[in-house]
């Protein structure tokens, strides 16, 4: 990869801890998905979670945004413990998410898919929307302006009216990123945002992730298998293996960690 975070001009300096994971354990029956996982995320940083398949990475994101509830441990966001978290509550609190498998409305246009990400910021009720009353119209106009800004930011103006199902994979992933941004997240959780992409698409997505971090100040937590990507764009990396944490630090520290090398990176790296 050719785009590096540390050669990138930061718009927002890294701040204090915004998310704290303490001794989180998650089980499915007798299967341990996560065991006593602890790490923190600092405001405005790019924080990577890496590990082999089955390490518990996606499960960790699912715990953070309320898809799963851990049997043990706590997650604290901006000083508040996230007890009884649900994905909708997480989104309201400023935690947005993309998924490994693209979850877009394939028959809807790019514009309408990204507009769907604005729903949580709508305050007009059903009747106001149905009868096109002033508050509903004002919110719709404001949201459309916001979405047009995101479309321009992601350089997808030329496909704004195209049904998503007709787009190549890399552009669909960019639209999914746009929909997540429409919710105006403080923390953006990205689950393998570059899976299945060619090198050019990966470079584009790296650039947009860094631009999101720089332009909006969004804290990014991402799962990624491409070590070139992880080492280029991350501030810090946490490494999981079989549901346990085996490494945590800067990319250079993780790259030099013998336990990480043995479990994941391999001698060749």
C-alpha positions, -999 to 999 in steps of 0.1 A, spaced: 0 0 0 12 36 -7 -10 56 17 3 58 52 -14 74 82 18 88 97 26 106 64 -10 119 64 -18 154 78 -42 149 107 -71 172 111 -78 161 147 -51 151 172 -56 118 191 -74 125 224 -83 107 256 -99 72 258 -134 73 243 -142 35 246 -130 11 272 -134 -27 270 -127 -45 303 -125 -83 307 -152 -90 282 -161 -127 278 -186 -141 253 -198 -177 250 -222 -195 227 -232 -226 246 -199 -243 254 -179 -223 228 -158 -194 241 -158 -167 214 -140 -141 236 -121 -146 269 -113 -117 292 -106 -92 264 -95 -57 275 -84 -27 254 -92 9 248 -99 32 219 -88 68 219 -108 96 203 -98 104 167 -75 74 163 -76 45 138 -76 13 159 -72 -20 142 -83 -54 154 -65 -83 137 -62 -121 141 -67 -153 122 -102 -165 111 -122 -175 142 -102 -152 165 -133 -134 177 -128 -101 158 -164 -98 145 -178 -110 178 -159 -81 195 -175 -56 172 -209 -72 177 -205 -68 215 -195 -31 211 -226 -22 191 -250 -44 210 -257 -73 186 -243 -96 213 -244 -92 251 -213 -105 269 -217 -128 299 -188 -111 316 -170 -77 316 -180 -42 308 -178 -17 279 -176 20 288 -183 47 262 -176 83 271 -177 74 308 -211 55 306 -213 17 309 -231 2 279 -255 -21 299 -284 -35 278 -269 -22 246 -288 -27 213 -277 -17 178 -303 10 176 -292 25 210 -256 23 199 -264 42 167 -282 69 187 -251 72 209 -229 77 179 -215 42 172 -221 32 135 -212 0 118 -205 -17 84 -205 -55 79 -184 -82 63 -212 -89 39 -227 -59 22 -261 -50 37 -275 -25 12 -309 -22 -5 -299 -35 -39 -329 -22 -57 -326 13 -44 -303 41 -57 -270 51 -41 -287 83 -30 -316 65 -13 -293 40 4 -273 67 20 -305 87 29 -315 56 48 -286 62 72 -302 95 82 -333 78 97 -320 80 133 -316 117 131 -353 123 120 -376 137 146 -407 142 126 -434 116 133 -453 94 109 -481 119 103 -458 148 97 -440 127 71 -472 114 55 -487 148 52 -455 166 43 -457 190 72 -430 217 77 -408 199 102 -407 167 80 -399 188 49 -372 207 67 -355 176 80 -357 159 46 -341 189 30 -313 191 57 -307 153 53 -305 155 16 -279 183 18 -259 161 42 -261 131 19 -251 151 -12 -220 163 8 -212 126 16 -216 116 -20 -193 144 -31 -168 134 -3 -167 98 -15 -165 108 -52 -196 89 -63 -216 118 -78 -217 99 -112 -236 70 -97 -259 88 -73 -290 77 -92 -278 42 -100 -294 12 -83 -268 -3 -59 -273 -38 -73 -258 -27 -106 -225 -14 -91 -192 -33 -88 -182 -46 -54 -158 -19 -46 -183 9 -52 -210 -9 -32 -185 -10 -2 -180 28 -7 -218 33 -6 -221 13 26 -194 35 41 -215 65 30 -246 52 47 -227 47 79 -214 83 77 -249 96 72 -256 87 108 -229 111 119 -210 86 140 -184 94 167 -170 59 164 -172 40 131 -168 2 133 -156 -13 100 -158 -51 96 -133 -60 68 -140 -29 47 -115 -41 20 -124 -78 18 -126 -90 -18 -112 -58 -32 -83 -56 -58 -53 -34 -50 -67 -3 -66 -100 -6 -47 -81 -11 -15 -60 20 -20 -92 40 -26 -108 27 5 -77 33 26 -77 69 14 -114 74 22 -110 59 57 -81 83 64 -101 112 50 -131 103 72 -107 103 102 -91 136 91 -122 155 78 -149 145 103 -126 136 132 -143 102 133 -127 75 155 -123 44 134 -122 8 147 -116 -17 119 -111 -54 113 -88 -61 84 -68 -91 72 -44 -73 48 -14 -66 70 -1 -40 45 -33 -20 51 -32 -25 89 4 -14 93 -1 16 69 -32 32 83 -35 22 120 -24 41 150 -26 11 173 -34 -26 168 -50 -52 191 -44 -88 182 -68 -117 190 -62 -154 187 -88 -180 196 -108 -153 215 -79 -142 236 -58 -110 233 -21 -118 225 -9 -83 214 -17 -46 217 4 -16 206 16 4 177 20 -13 143 58 -16 149 53 -30 184 28 -56 171 50 -65 142 79 -72 166 58 -92 191 70 -128 190 37 -143 201 19 -124 173 45 -136 148 41 -172 159 3 -171 159 -5 -149 130 20 -130 110 44 -159 104 81 -160 100 80 -146 65 67 -113 78 
